[in-house]
Amino acid sequence: MLFLLPSLLLFGVFLFYPMVRTVYLSLFLTDSQGVPIVFVGWENFLNLFQSTSFQISAKATALFVLYTVPAGIVLATALAILANQKLRGIGLFRTMFSATMGMSVAASSVIWMFLFNPSIGLFNRILAALNIPGVQWLLDPQYALLSVSIATIWMNTGFAFLILLGGLQNIDQSLYESARIAGVSESYKLRKITLPMLSPTLFFVTTVSLINAFQTFGQIDLLTKGGPMESTNVIVYSIYKDAFINYNVGSASAQAVLLFVAVLVVTVLQFKIGERKVHYQ
């Protein structure tokens, strides 16, 4: 217990107390300083469920998770399999694929802001070269969430790639040797050896990616600020706006509690359903 005490103190101050305080504040109306004034019970939650803005935020969050997590996992897995080949100069490609880990969200967002720029951005220049009308990537509600999702996939690929590459390198090579002697195809080895043996790592990366996707904030704030027309107003950004712009701490706390419950449910389902397909041996 003595050795655990420093960690318990840190978790208590920066995790457990804020969680309890958030649940407490979600049951009150507060002033502009976040001080509870009137106990309203579940009224903040009922108002959220009746709020069109919150419904849009919940939909944007769900779409954002669906856009980023599966595509990010597939891309990182493909890059990890490619980078696991024993070829001359493969270390350079491993460095390139994992380079996004070394960049902050702010720096990455600025790069993508220029790429999406409707006047000087690379993407619209490519469209112009193909005689296709330009797109208002971050200003059109039809494309804004997808554009932010593409940037997020790029930002998160480095982490998932490194973890998956480590998982690939821990697979027993004798399995591939036996498969080579048996004369099976590469696709068979991928389906029957690589993916089953990589499943614990894939399970971990998927779980972490899901949690991170629900908590995304930085690139939303820098690229779109929740717009246009709230099309990218994910729940975390909605919490930020209610708490620090509108000074409605009670509503923000209620949204934080709902987000926590949503992440908890998704994580539990991931463990209940996803772990059945995990092969640890």
C-alpha positions in Angstrom: 0.0 0.0 0.0 2.9 2.3 0.7 4.2 1.8 -2.8 0.7 2.3 -4.3 0.2 5.5 -2.3 1.7 8.0 -4.8 -0.4 6.5 -7.6 -3.5 6.5 -5.5 -3.0 10.1 -4.6 -2.5 11.1 -8.3 -5.5 9.1 -9.5 -7.6 10.5 -6.6 -6.8 14.1 -7.3 -6.8 14.0 -11.1 -9.3 11.2 -11.9 -11.6 10.0 -9.1 -12.4 13.4 -7.6 -13.2 15.0 -11.0 -15.4 12.1 -11.9 -17.4 12.3 -8.6 -17.5 16.2 -8.9 -18.8 15.9 -12.5 -21.6 13.6 -11.5 -22.5 15.9 -8.6 -22.6 19.0 -10.9 -24.7 17.2 -13.4 -27.6 17.3 -10.9 -27.4 21.1 -10.4 -27.9 24.4 -12.1 -24.7 26.4 -11.7 -23.6 30.0 -11.9 -21.0 31.3 -14.4 -18.2 30.1 -12.0 -19.5 26.6 -11.9 -20.8 26.9 -8.3 -24.0 24.8 -7.7 -27.1 26.9 -7.1 -30.2 24.9 -7.5 -30.6 21.1 -7.3 -32.6 19.9 -10.4 -32.0 16.2 -10.3 -32.3 14.6 -13.7 -33.5 17.7 -15.4 -30.2 18.4 -17.1 -30.3 14.9 -18.6 -33.9 15.2 -19.7 -33.2 18.5 -21.4 -30.3 16.9 -23.3 -32.4 14.1 -24.6 -35.0 16.7 -25.8 -32.3 19.0 -27.3 -31.9 18.9 -31.1 -28.3 20.2 -30.7 -27.4 17.3 -28.4 -28.9 14.8 -30.8 -26.9 16.2 -33.6 -23.7 16.0 -31.4 -24.5 12.3 -30.6 -25.0 11.5 -34.3 -21.8 13.3 -35.3 -19.9 11.4 -32.6 -21.2 8.1 -33.7 -20.4 8.8 -37.4 -17.0 10.1 -36.4 -16.2 6.8 -34.6 -17.5 4.7 -37.5 -15.5 6.7 -40.0 -12.2 6.7 -38.1 -11.8 3.4 -36.2 -12.4 0.7 -38.8 -10.5 2.6 -41.6 -7.7 3.4 -39.2 -7.3 -0.2 -38.0 -7.4 -1.6 -41.6 -4.8 1.0 -42.8 -2.5 0.5 -39.8 -2.7 -3.3 -40.2 -1.9 -3.2 -43.9 1.1 -0.9 -43.3 2.3 -3.1 -40.5 2.1 -6.2 -42.7 4.0 -4.4 -45.4 6.6 -3.0 -43.0 7.1 -6.5 -41.5 8.7 -7.8 -44.7 12.4 -8.5 -44.6 13.5 -6.1 -47.4 16.5 -3.8 -47.7 15.6 -0.3 -46.6 12.4 -1.3 -44.8 13.5 0.6 -41.8 13.0 3.9 -43.7 9.4 3.0 -44.4 8.8 2.0 -40.8 10.0 5.4 -39.7 7.8 7.1 -42.3 4.7 5.1 -41.3 5.2 5.9 -37.6 6.2 9.5 -38.1 2.8 10.9 -37.2 3.4 9.8 -33.5 6.0 12.5 -33.3 3.7 15.3 -34.3 1.3 17.2 -32.1 -2.4 17.5 -32.9 -2.0 21.2 -33.4 0.9 20.9 -35.9 -0.9 18.1 -37.8 -4.2 20.1 -37.9 -2.4 23.1 -39.3 -1.0 20.9 -42.1 -4.4 19.5 -42.9 -5.9 23.0 -42.8 -3.7 24.0 -45.6 -4.4 20.8 -47.5 -8.2 21.4 -47.2 -7.9 25.1 -48.1 -10.4 25.8 -50.9 -8.1 28.3 -52.6 -4.5 27.0 -52.2 -5.1 23.5 -50.8 -3.5 20.5 -52.5 -6.8 18.5 -52.7 -8.6 21.2 -54.7 -5.6 21.7 -56.9 -5.7 18.0 -57.8 -9.5 18.3 -58.5 -8.8 21.4 -60.7 -6.2 19.4 -62.7 -8.9 16.8 -63.3 -11.4 19.5 -64.4 -13.5 18.7 -61.3 -15.1 21.6 -59.3 -13.4 22.4 -56.0 -14.9 21.3 -52.7 -15.3 23.4 -49.5 -13.9 20.6 -47.4 -14.2 22.2 -44.0 -17.0 24.7 -44.8 -19.6 22.3 -46.3 -21.7 20.3 -43.8 -21.7 17.4 -46.3 -17.9 17.1 -46.3 -16.7 18.6 -43.0 -17.0 15.6 -40.7 -15.5 13.3 -43.4 -12.6 15.7 -43.9 -11.8 15.8 -40.1 -12.1 12.0 -40.0 -9.5 11.7 -42.8 -7.1 13.9 -40.9 -7.7 12.0 -37.7 -7.0 8.6 -39.4 -3.7 10.0 -40.6 -2.9 11.3 -37.1 -3.7 8.1 -35.3 -2.1 5.6 -37.8 1.4 5.9 -36.4 0.4 4.6 -32.9 -1.7 1.7 -34.2 1.0 0.9 -36.8 3.8 0.6 -34.2 1.7 -1.6 -31.8 0.6 -3.9 -34.6 4.1 -4.1 -36.0 5.3 -5.2 -32.6 2.6 -7.8 -32.5 3.6 -9.2 -35.9 7.2 -9.5 -34.9 6.2 -11.6 -31.9 4.5 -14.2 -34.0 6.3 -17.5 -33.9 8.2 -17.8 -37.2 8.0 -21.6 -37.1 4.4 -21.3 -38.1 5.3 -19.5 -41.3 8.0 -22.0 -42.0 5.6 -24.9 -41.6 3.2 -23.1 -43.9 5.9 -22.6 -46.5 6.9 -26.2 -46.4 3.2 -27.1 -46.9 3.1 -24.9 -49.9 0.1 -22.8 -48.9 -0.7 -19.4 -50.5 0.1 -16.0 -48.9 -3.6 -15.3 -48.5 -4.0 -18.5 -46.6 -1.2 -17.6 -44.3 -2.7 -14.2 -43.7 -6.1 -15.6 -42.9 -5.0 -18.6 -40.8 -1.8 -17.5 -39.2 -1.2 -13.8 -39.2 -4.6 -12.4 -38.3 -5.4 -15.1 -35.7 -2.0 -14.7 -34.0 -2.3 -10.9 -34.2 -5.9 -10.8 -32.8 -4.8 -9.9 -29.2 -2.9 -6.9 -30.5 -5.8 -6.0 -32.8 -8.2 -6.3 -29.9 -6.1 -3.9 -27.8 -5.6 -1.4 -30.6 -9.4 -1.5 -31.5 -10.3 -0.8 -27.8 -7.9 2.1 -27.5 -8.9 3.5 -30.8 -12.6 3.4 -29.9 -12.0 5.3 -26.6 -9.8 7.8 -28.3 -12.3 8.4 -31.1 -15.1 9.2 -28.5 -12.7 11.7 -26.8 -11.5 13.5 -29.9 -11.3 17.3 -29.4 -8.1 19.0 -30.7 -8.5 18.7 -34.4 -12.2 19.5 -34.2 -11.4 22.7 -32.3 -8.6 23.7 -34.8 -10.2 22.7 -38.1 -13.9 23.4 -37.8 -14.8 24.5 -34.2 -17.8 22.2 -34.3 -19.2 23.7 -37.6 -20.5 24.2 -40.1 -24.1 23.9 -38.9 -22.9 21.7 -36.0 -21.9 18.9 -38.4 -18.7 18.3 -36.5 -19.9 19.3 -33.1 -19.0 16.0 -31.4 -19.9 15.5 -27.7 -16.5 16.4 -26.3 -16.5 19.7 -28.2 -20.1 20.3 -27.1 -19.0 19.8 -23.5 -16.2 22.3 -24.0 -18.6 24.9 -25.5 -21.2 24.5 -22.7 -18.7 24.6 -19.9 -16.2 27.3 -21.1 -18.1 29.4 -23.6 -21.7 29.3 -22.4 -20.8 28.7 -18.8 -23.5 26.1 -18.4 -21.5 23.7 -16.3 -24.5 21.6 -15.2 -25.4 20.7 -18.8 -21.7 20.1 -19.7 -21.3 17.8 -16.7 -24.5 15.9 -17.7 -23.0 15.4 -21.2 -19.7 14.2 -19.7 -21.6 11.6 -17.7 -23.5 10.4 -20.7 -20.2 10.2 -22.7 -18.6 8.2 -19.9 -21.6 5.8 -19.9 -21.4 5.5 -23.7 -17.7 4.7 -23.7 -18.1 2.3 -20.8 -20.9 0.4 -22.7 -18.9 0.3 -25.9 -15.9 -1.0 -24.1 -17.8 -3.7 -22.2 -19.4 -4.8 -25.5 -16.0 -4.9 -27.1 -14.7 -7.2 -24.4 -17.8 -9.4 -24.4 -18.0 -9.7 -28.2 -14.6 -9.0 -29.5 -12.6 -11.1 -27.0 -14.3 -14.3 -28.2 -12.4 -14.0 -31.5 -9.1 -13.4 -29.8 -6.5 -16.3 -30.0 -3.9 -16.0 -27.4 -2.0 -19.1 -28.5 
